[in-house]
Amino acid sequence: MLHEIAERADAATEFRGLFISSHRANAACARELARLHDAIADGLEAWGVGTPRAGADADLAHAPVVRRTPERCLVQVGPVALTVAWLQRAHGTVADGELLVVVWRGAVAVQPPRGFERTVDRTGASSATPVWESVLVANAGSEADWVWMPVGMADVTLSSAALADQCMDRLRAAHAECTRAR
């Protein structure tokens, strides 16, 4: 009877431990996502976004738009954006989830109208296009050895700090490319 049950058959599942399939990992995942989002915010601060400096790029003089929820982080810096989203079934385990990271060219964080008289006057849909994306899964035998693994690359592991650095590098590169194109 049990042989008819479908199982997730991707290669990454084979390398992931019992902890990641337990419900205890959900709380650990929430803490790890908070660490990732904090590291991205630290990366923005280190980049100098939103702090006018002598010789700073004009686009960087404006404060970035940062929106965070426990499962998502969105950063809009001038003509580029970064989104990090944890996707998981409602009652699933961390082993069922995936982390989707995308760097965009264009506006992802659409500004809300500034007053009741402008509620009807909205601009068109976002024309953002993805520049780089990565899908990762969590791997851990315990919370202490938590790492992110890009799907299809079982030999590559990233800590949350290393993943945040990679995201910021991609965001800075996309920003530089967009400002050169102007």
Buried (B, 14 or more C-beta within 10 A) or exposed (E): EEEEEEEEEEEBBEEBBEBBBEEBBBEBBBEBBBBBBBBBBBBBEEBEBBEEEEEEBEBBBEEBBBEBEEBBBBBBBBBBBBBBBBEBEEEEBBBBBBBBBBBBBBBBBBEEEEEEEEEEEEEEEEEBEEBBEBBBBBBBEEBEEBBBBBBEEBEEBBBBBEBBBBBBEBBBBBBEEBBEEE
